[in-house]
Amino acid sequence: GAQIIDLMMLVIDVTKGMQTQSAECLVIGQIACQKMVVVLNKIDLLPEGKRQSAIEKMTKKMQKTLENTKFCGCPIVAVAAKPGGPEAPESENPLGVSELIEVLKSQAYLPSRDPSGHFLMAVDHCFSIKGQGTVMTGTILSGSVSLGDNVEIPALKVTKKVKSMQMFHTPVTYAMQGDRVGICVTQFDPKLLERGLICTPESLHTIHAAIISLKKIQYFRGALHTKAKFHITVGHETVMGRVMFFSPAPDDFNEEIKENVFDFEKDYLYQEEYLSKDSNSSEENKENDQAEVQLPRQQWALLEFEKPVTCPKLCLVIGSKLDTDIHANTCRLAFHGVLLQGMEDKNYMETFLPKLKVYKQKHKEGQVERVMDDYSVIGRSLFKKETNIQIFVGLKVKLSTGEDGIIDGGFGQSGKFKIRIPDGLKPDTKMLLTAASKKKSKAGKGDTTKEDESNKNDSAQPVTISLVFKRYVFDTQKRMIQS
């Protein structure tokens, strides 16, 4: 139902104030609608002498809570919907409800509606009427519908003709986006559909995975990790889904946000978690005393559903942890986003994902063992003994002394390898490496304590070799790419 809110009433128990679930409703409101009215209910429970001051106190508290939301300054009305509670006699008149009705009238507005495009309706009730047929009631999300049109129930792959329509008990021949309508069809068992979507035939797709652009909900405690499972709410369905987060390549962190499109031509950087001010990667930076950590302006996730979902493109997606203890004072809603691209093919792993250019940046370090000649050195500790060095041949490496090298092949059986230095070793590097190997051979002959001593006195760092490459997560050939 989050897709059909134009104006929201947030009802708060005046004796308790904001509860965990009221906070969750506020979060959904911020995601899904533009206007809100706050209702402080149960004022009959406040002792009459202190009632006014208690209402004022709670009103101030609510204004403070809403200060940093889009509902800052929204109307707050105090009522008692049923003074005395459910047991009270019917003659008890509600308090403040007529004021609330006036506020609702002043806040109500007609959103701009568009009858064009495919018909799509969110059905929330389905029941049969004897001698008439089966009625589906709900809200039209897009497009329009007329008497005699064919509509599809995509979850069941069934198409039916619209026999009659009613809006608030009045027969109509036409309805459009934003209307509440009951649509009657024949020969359809209402038990098959309690709630769901109906649409122009063939216009909706059932998807197994999707790419979404998303934002973390600031009240959600904890990180959003790649490979974690969330309850994914799309349209009327909530299904389990696994996420993989990715962001623009670091050079594009500040690029303008492109609304509602996803560019398959670009490279994207794989993330172990959604990047936010409180994520781990930024914690490390804090320790390194770095300045403000840079966050990308936009991030995405690949969602893989546990069972296929039928939904329109660009629909609202909400990710949550609904298995969290309801009594824990914590927000269960984790992120929200927009569905940019659905994957209809069951075998999307093979057919679709290789198009998605998400890469991991790999960084390996080793050391120079010794010099062979002016144009080559032997390296170690970059590969394990069992690694097939052949697949790394031709990759570029850099020495800590500044020279560029190319891996030429393995050397011996223990994972050592040969590096060609096309521009030759610098004289200083050569001296450094010859001194180091001399010292080694000396130490080998004699006293180990001497070696420790000389190491202390001589702070000559070993020359390190660094190998940096990209690997695309969905590349079936697992190639290593260097720019």
C-alpha positions as CSV (number, residue, x, y, z in Angstrom):
1,G,0.0,0.0,0.0
2,A,3.0,2.3,0.2
3,Q,2.6,3.3,-3.4
4,I,-0.9,4.9,-3.0
5,I,-0.4,7.5,-0.3
6,D,-1.2,11.1,-1.2
7,L,-1.8,12.4,2.4
8,M,-0.9,10.6,5.6
9,M,-2.3,10.8,9.1
10,L,0.2,9.7,11.8
11,V,-1.8,8.7,14.9
12,I,0.1,8.9,18.2
13,D,-1.1,7.8,21.6
14,V,-0.7,11.1,23.6
15,T,0.1,9.2,26.8
16,K,3.0,7.3,25.2
17,G,4.4,9.5,22.5
18,M,6.4,8.2,19.5
19,Q,6.6,4.4,19.6
20,T,8.9,2.2,17.5
21,Q,6.1,1.5,15.0
22,S,5.1,5.2,14.8
23,A,8.7,5.9,13.9
24,E,8.6,3.2,11.2
25,C,5.3,4.8,9.8
26,L,7.1,8.1,9.7
27,V,10.0,6.6,7.7
28,I,7.5,5.1,5.2
29,G,5.8,8.5,5.0
30,Q,9.1,10.2,4.2
31,I,9.7,7.6,1.4
32,A,6.2,7.4,0.0
33,C,4.3,10.7,0.4
34,Q,4.5,14.4,0.5
35,K,2.0,15.6,3.1
36,M,1.2,14.6,6.7
37,V,-1.1,15.5,9.6
38,V,-0.2,14.3,13.1
39,V,-3.1,13.2,15.3
40,L,-2.6,13.0,19.1
41,N,-5.2,10.5,20.2
42,K,-6.6,9.4,23.6
43,I,-6.6,12.9,25.2
44,D,-9.5,11.7,27.4
45,L,-6.9,9.6,29.4
46,L,-5.2,12.8,30.5
47,P,-6.5,14.3,33.8
48,E,-8.7,17.3,32.9
49,G,-6.7,19.8,35.0
50,K,-3.4,18.9,33.3
51,R,-4.8,18.0,29.9
52,Q,-3.9,21.3,28.1
53,S,-0.4,21.5,29.3
54,A,0.2,17.7,28.5
55,I,-1.1,18.3,25.0
56,E,1.2,21.3,24.5
57,K,4.2,19.4,25.8
58,M,3.6,16.4,23.5
59,T,2.9,18.9,20.5
60,K,6.3,20.5,21.2
61,K,8.0,17.1,21.4
62,M,6.4,16.0,18.0
63,Q,7.5,19.3,16.4
64,K,11.1,18.6,17.5
65,T,10.9,15.0,16.2
66,L,9.7,16.3,12.8
67,E,12.2,19.1,12.6
68,N,14.6,17.3,10.3
69,T,12.0,15.5,8.2
70,K,10.1,16.7,5.1
71,F,7.1,17.1,7.4
72,C,8.6,19.9,9.5
73,G,5.8,22.3,10.5
74,C,2.9,20.0,9.6
75,P,-0.4,20.4,11.5
76,I,-0.8,18.6,14.9
77,V,-4.3,18.0,16.1
78,A,-5.4,16.6,19.6
79,V,-8.4,14.2,19.7
80,A,-10.1,11.5,21.6
81,A,-11.7,9.3,19.0
82,K,-13.7,7.3,21.5
83,P,-13.7,8.9,25.0
84,G,-13.9,6.3,27.7
85,G,-12.5,3.6,25.4
86,P,-14.3,0.8,23.5
87,E,-16.7,0.0,26.5
88,A,-18.0,3.6,26.7
89,P,-21.7,4.2,25.8
90,E,-22.4,5.3,22.2
91,S,-23.7,8.7,23.5
92,E,-20.1,9.8,24.3
93,N,-19.1,12.3,21.6
94,P,-15.6,12.3,20.2
95,L,-13.3,15.2,21.2
96,G,-11.5,17.3,18.6
97,V,-12.7,15.2,15.6
98,S,-14.6,18.1,13.9
99,E,-11.3,20.2,14.2
100,L,-9.5,17.2,12.6
101,I,-11.9,17.1,9.7
102,E,-11.4,20.8,9.1
103,V,-7.6,20.3,9.1
104,L,-7.9,17.4,6.7
105,K,-10.0,19.5,4.3
106,S,-7.5,22.3,4.4
107,Q,-4.6,19.8,3.7
108,A,-6.4,17.8,1.0
109,Y,-5.3,18.5,-2.6
110,L,-5.8,17.0,-6.0
111,P,-2.5,15.4,-7.1
112,S,-1.8,15.7,-10.8
113,R,-3.1,12.6,-12.5
114,D,-2.2,11.1,-15.9
115,P,-4.5,8.8,-17.8
116,S,-1.9,7.9,-20.4
117,G,0.3,4.8,-20.5
118,H,-0.5,1.2,-19.5
119,F,-3.3,0.5,-17.1
120,L,-2.0,-0.8,-13.7
121,M,-4.1,-1.3,-10.6
122,A,-3.2,-2.4,-7.1
123,V,-6.0,-4.7,-5.9
124,D,-6.6,-5.0,-2.2
125,H,-9.8,-7.0,-2.0
126,C,-11.4,-9.7,-4.2
127,F,-14.8,-11.1,-3.6
128,S,-17.8,-12.6,-5.5
129,I,-21.2,-11.2,-5.8
130,K,-24.0,-13.7,-6.6
131,G,-25.3,-13.4,-10.1
132,Q,-22.8,-10.7,-11.0
133,G,-19.3,-12.2,-10.9
134,T,-16.1,-11.5,-9.1
135,V,-15.2,-7.9,-8.0
136,M,-11.7,-6.7,-7.5
137,T,-11.4,-3.4,-5.7
138,G,-8.3,-1.2,-5.5
139,T,-6.5,1.9,-6.6
140,I,-5.4,2.7,-10.1
141,L,-1.6,3.3,-10.1
142,S,-1.3,4.3,-13.7
143,G,-3.2,4.6,-17.0
144,S,-7.0,4.2,-17.3
145,V,-9.6,1.5,-17.8
146,S,-12.9,1.4,-19.7
147,L,-15.9,-1.0,-19.8
148,G,-15.2,-3.9,-22.1
149,D,-11.4,-3.6,-21.8
150,N,-9.3,-6.8,-21.3
151,V,-7.2,-6.8,-18.1
152,E,-4.6,-9.3,-17.1
153,I,-3.9,-10.8,-13.7
154,P,-0.1,-11.3,-14.4
155,A,0.6,-13.4,-11.3
156,L,-1.9,-16.0,-12.6
157,K,-1.3,-15.4,-16.3
158,V,-5.1,-14.9,-16.7
159,T,-6.9,-12.3,-18.9
160,K,-10.5,-11.2,-18.2
161,K,-12.9,-8.7,-19.7
162,V,-14.2,-5.8,-17.6
163,K,-18.0,-6.5,-17.3
164,S,-18.9,-3.5,-15.0
165,M,-17.3,-0.9,-12.8
166,Q,-18.3,1.1,-9.7
167,M,-16.7,4.0,-7.9
168,F,-18.2,4.5,-4.4
169,H,-21.4,2.5,-5.3
170,T,-21.9,4.5,-8.5
171,P,-21.6,2.7,-11.8
172,V,-19.0,4.2,-14.2
173,T,-17.7,3.4,-17.6
174,Y,-14.2,4.8,-17.2
175,A,-11.6,5.3,-14.4
176,M,-8.1,6.6,-14.4
177,Q,-4.9,7.0,-12.3
178,G,-5.7,7.8,-8.6
179,D,-9.3,6.5,-8.7
180,R,-10.6,3.9,-6.2
181,V,-12.6,1.5,-8.3
182,G,-14.3,-1.9,-8.2
183,I,-14.0,-3.9,-11.4
184,C,-16.3,-6.8,-12.0
185,V,-15.2,-9.8,-14.1
186,T,-16.9,-13.2,-14.7
187,Q,-15.8,-16.8,-14.2
188,F,-12.9,-16.0,-11.9
189,D,-12.5,-17.6,-8.5
190,P,-11.9,-14.8,-5.9
191,K,-9.9,-17.2,-3.7
192,L,-7.1,-17.1,-6.3
193,L,-6.4,-13.4,-5.7
194,E,-6.6,-11.7,-2.3
195,R,-4.4,-8.8,-3.3
196,G,-2.0,-8.1,-6.1
197,L,-1.8,-6.3,-9.4
198,I,-3.9,-6.2,-12.6
199,C,-2.9,-4.5,-15.8
200,T,-3.1,-4.0,-19.5
201,P,-2.3,-7.5,-21.0
202,E,1.4,-8.2,-21.5
203,S,2.5,-4.9,-19.9
204,L,3.9,-6.3,-16.6
205,H,6.9,-8.6,-16.3
206,T,7.8,-11.2,-13.7
207,I,11.4,-10.8,-12.6
208,H,13.9,-13.0,-10.8
209,A,16.4,-10.3,-10.0
210,A,16.7,-6.5,-10.4
211,I,19.1,-3.6,-10.3
212,I,17.9,-0.8,-8.0
213,S,19.3,2.6,-7.0
214,L,19.0,3.0,-3.3
215,K,19.5,5.0,-0.1
216,K,20.0,3.7,3.4
217,I,17.4,4.7,6.0
218,Q,19.3,6.7,8.5
219,Y,17.5,5.2,11.5
220,F,18.5,1.7,10.6
221,R,21.2,0.5,13.0
222,G,24.1,-1.4,11.7
223,A,25.7,-1.8,8.3
224,L,24.0,-3.1,5.1
225,H,26.3,-6.0,4.0
226,T,26.6,-7.5,0.5
227,K,25.2,-11.1,0.5
228,A,22.8,-10.2,3.4
229,K,19.1,-11.2,3.0
230,F,16.4,-8.6,3.4
231,H,12.6,-8.6,3.1
232,I,12.1,-6.8,-0.1
233,T,8.7,-5.0,-0.5
234,V,7.8,-4.4,-4.2
235,G,4.2,-3.3,-4.9
236,H,1.9,-5.6,-2.9
237,E,4.5,-8.3,-2.4
238,T,7.2,-8.8,0.2
239,V,9.7,-11.5,-0.7
240,M,13.1,-12.5,0.6
241,G,16.0,-11.2,-1.5
242,R,19.8,-11.2,-1.3
243,V,21.7,-8.0,-2.1
244,M,25.0,-7.0,-3.6
245,F,26.0,-3.4,-3.3
246,F,28.1,-1.4,-5.8
247,S,29.0,2.2,-6.4
248,P,30.4,4.2,-9.3
249,A,34.1,3.7,-10.1
250,P,36.0,6.1,-7.7
251,D,36.6,8.7,-10.4
252,D,32.8,9.0,-10.9
253,F,31.9,9.4,-7.2
254,N,30.8,13.0,-7.8
255,E,29.0,12.4,-11.1
256,E,25.5,14.0,-11.4
257,I,22.8,11.6,-10.4
258,K,20.9,10.3,-13.4
259,E,17.3,9.7,-12.3
260,N,15.6,6.4,-13.2
261,V,18.2,5.1,-15.6
262,F,21.0,2.6,-15.3
263,D,24.0,2.7,-17.7
264,F,25.4,-0.7,-18.6
265,E,28.3,0.8,-20.5
266,K,30.0,2.0,-17.3
267,D,32.3,0.3,-14.8
268,Y,31.1,-0.1,-11.3
269,L,33.0,-0.8,-8.1
270,Y,31.9,-3.8,-5.9
271,Q,31.3,-3.0,-2.3
272,E,31.3,-5.4,0.7
273,E,28.6,-3.1,2.2
274,Y,26.6,0.0,1.4
275,L,28.9,3.0,1.9
276,S,27.6,5.5,4.5
277,K,29.2,7.7,7.1
278,D,29.0,4.9,9.7
279,S,30.2,2.1,7.5
280,N,33.4,0.1,8.2
281,S,35.5,1.4,5.4
282,S,35.0,4.9,6.7
283,E,35.9,3.7,10.2
284,E,39.3,2.7,9.0
285,N,39.8,6.1,7.4
286,K,38.9,7.8,10.7
287,E,41.7,5.8,12.4
288,N,44.1,6.9,9.7
289,D,43.1,10.5,10.6
290,Q,42.0,11.2,7.1
291,A,39.8,14.1,6.3
292,E,36.1,13.6,5.6
293,V,35.6,10.3,3.8
294,Q,34.3,10.7,0.3
295,L,31.0,9.0,-0.4
296,P,29.5,8.4,-3.9
297,R,26.4,10.5,-4.7
298,Q,24.6,7.4,-5.9
299,Q,24.8,3.7,-5.1
300,W,23.1,0.6,-6.5
301,A,22.3,-3.0,-5.5
302,L,21.7,-6.2,-7.4
303,L,18.6,-7.8,-5.8
304,E,18.1,-11.6,-6.3
305,F,14.6,-12.7,-5.2
306,E,13.9,-16.0,-3.6
307,K,10.8,-16.3,-5.7
308,P,9.8,-14.3,-8.8
309,V,8.1,-10.9,-8.4
310,T,5.6,-9.2,-10.7
311,C,6.0,-5.5,-10.7
312,P,6.2,-2.3,-12.9
313,K,9.5,-0.7,-13.8
314,L,10.6,2.2,-11.6
315,C,8.5,1.1,-8.8
316,L,9.3,1.8,-5.1
317,V,11.4,-0.8,-3.4
318,I,11.7,-1.1,0.4
319,G,14.2,-3.4,2.1
320,S,13.7,-4.3,5.7
321,K,14.5,-6.8,8.5
322,L,11.0,-7.8,9.5
323,D,12.3,-10.7,11.6
324,T,13.8,-8.3,14.1
325,D,12.1,-8.5,17.5
326,I,9.1,-6.2,17.4
327,H,9.7,-5.1,21.0
328,A,13.3,-4.1,20.4
329,N,13.4,-0.3,20.1
330,T,14.9,-0.4,16.6
331,C,13.9,0.6,13.1
332,R,13.4,-2.5,10.9
333,L,13.4,-0.6,7.6
334,A,16.9,-0.6,6.2
335,F,16.8,1.0,2.7
336,H,14.5,2.3,0.0
337,G,15.1,2.6,-3.7
338,V,13.8,2.6,-7.3
339,L,13.7,-0.5,-9.5
340,L,15.6,0.4,-12.6
341,Q,16.0,-2.9,-14.4
342,G,14.3,-6.2,-13.9
343,M,15.7,-9.6,-15.1
344,E,12.9,-11.8,-16.5
345,D,15.1,-14.7,-17.7
346,K,15.3,-17.5,-15.1
347,N,18.9,-18.0,-16.2
348,Y,19.8,-14.4,-15.7
349,M,23.1,-15.5,-14.2
350,E,24.3,-16.6,-17.6
351,T,22.3,-14.4,-19.9
352,F,22.1,-11.0,-18.1
353,L,24.7,-10.6,-15.4
354,P,27.8,-10.8,-17.6
355,K,26.5,-7.4,-19.0
356,L,26.8,-5.9,-15.5
357,K,30.4,-4.5,-15.2
358,V,31.0,-4.6,-11.5
359,Y,34.6,-5.1,-10.6
360,K,36.7,-5.8,-7.5
361,Q,40.0,-4.1,-7.2
362,K,42.7,-6.6,-6.3
363,H,46.1,-5.7,-4.8
364,K,48.9,-8.2,-4.2
365,E,52.3,-7.5,-2.7
366,G,55.6,-9.4,-2.9
367,Q,59.3,-8.7,-2.5
368,V,62.3,-8.7,-4.7
369,E,64.5,-11.7,-3.9
370,R,67.6,-10.8,-5.9
371,V,68.9,-9.1,-9.1
372,M,69.5,-11.3,-12.1
373,D,70.9,-8.6,-14.4
374,D,70.3,-4.9,-15.2
375,Y,66.9,-5.7,-16.8
376,S,65.5,-8.5,-14.6
377,V,64.9,-9.5,-11.0
378,I,63.5,-12.5,-9.2
379,G,60.5,-11.9,-6.9
380,R,58.9,-14.0,-4.2
381,S,55.8,-14.0,-1.8
382,L,53.4,-12.7,-4.4
383,F,52.0,-16.1,-5.3
384,K,51.4,-19.3,-3.4
385,K,53.5,-22.3,-4.4
386,E,50.5,-24.0,-6.1
387,T,49.5,-20.9,-8.1
388,N,49.6,-21.2,-11.9
389,I,51.9,-18.3,-12.6
390,Q,51.3,-18.7,-16.3
391,I,48.0,-16.8,-16.0
392,F,49.8,-13.8,-14.6
393,V,52.4,-13.6,-17.3
394,G,52.4,-10.2,-19.1
395,L,50.8,-8.3,-16.1
396,K,52.4,-5.1,-15.1
397,V,53.9,-4.6,-11.6
398,K,55.6,-1.7,-9.9
399,L,58.6,-1.8,-7.6
400,S,58.6,0.3,-4.4
401,T,61.7,2.0,-5.8
402,G,59.7,3.3,-8.8
403,E,60.5,1.0,-11.6
404,D,57.8,-0.6,-13.8
405,G,58.1,-4.3,-14.5
406,I,56.3,-7.1,-16.4
407,I,55.9,-10.6,-15.0
408,D,57.9,-12.9,-17.3
409,G,57.2,-16.3,-15.9
410,G,57.8,-18.7,-13.0
411,F,61.2,-19.4,-11.5
412,G,61.8,-22.7,-9.9
413,Q,59.1,-24.7,-8.0
414,S,58.4,-22.5,-4.9
415,G,56.2,-19.8,-6.4
416,K,59.1,-17.4,-7.3
417,F,58.9,-15.6,-10.5
418,K,61.0,-13.5,-12.9
419,I,60.2,-9.8,-13.6
420,R,61.5,-8.0,-16.7
421,I,62.3,-4.3,-16.2
422,P,62.0,-2.8,-19.7
423,D,63.7,0.5,-18.7
424,G,66.4,-1.1,-16.6
425,L,67.0,-1.0,-12.9
426,K,68.1,2.4,-11.4
427,P,71.7,2.3,-10.0
428,D,70.4,3.0,-6.5
429,T,68.0,0.1,-6.6
430,K,70.8,-2.2,-7.9
431,M,73.0,-1.1,-5.0
432,L,70.3,-1.6,-2.5
433,L,69.5,-5.1,-3.7
434,T,73.1,-6.2,-4.0
435,A,73.9,-4.9,-0.5
436,A,70.8,-6.8,0.8
437,S,71.8,-10.1,-0.8
438,K,75.4,-9.8,0.4
439,K,74.2,-9.3,3.9
440,K,72.0,-12.3,3.6
441,S,74.8,-14.6,2.5
442,K,77.0,-13.3,5.3
443,A,74.4,-13.9,7.9
444,G,73.8,-17.3,6.5
445,K,77.4,-18.3,7.2
446,G,77.8,-17.0,10.7
447,D,76.1,-15.6,13.7
448,T,72.4,-15.0,13.8
449,T,72.7,-12.4,16.5
450,K,74.9,-10.4,14.2
451,E,72.2,-10.5,11.6
452,D,69.7,-9.1,14.1
453,E,72.2,-6.4,15.0
454,S,72.9,-5.4,11.4
455,N,69.1,-5.3,10.7
456,K,68.6,-2.9,13.6
457,N,71.4,-0.6,12.4
458,D,70.6,-0.8,8.7
459,S,67.0,0.3,8.1
460,A,67.2,-0.7,4.4
461,Q,63.6,-1.7,3.6
462,P,63.1,-4.7,1.3
463,V,62.1,-3.6,-2.2
464,T,58.4,-4.6,-2.6
465,I,56.6,-5.5,-5.7
466,S,52.9,-4.5,-6.1
467,L,50.5,-6.0,-8.6
468,V,47.2,-4.2,-9.0
469,F,44.4,-5.5,-11.3
470,K,40.6,-5.5,-11.7
471,R,38.5,-8.6,-11.8
472,Y,34.8,-8.3,-13.0
473,V,32.5,-10.2,-10.6
474,F,30.3,-11.6,-13.4
475,D,33.1,-12.4,-15.9
476,T,32.8,-16.1,-16.6
477,Q,36.4,-16.3,-17.7
478,K,37.7,-14.5,-14.5
479,R,40.1,-12.4,-16.5
480,M,42.5,-10.0,-14.8
481,I,42.3,-6.5,-16.3
482,Q,44.9,-3.7,-16.0
483,S,44.2,-0.2,-17.3
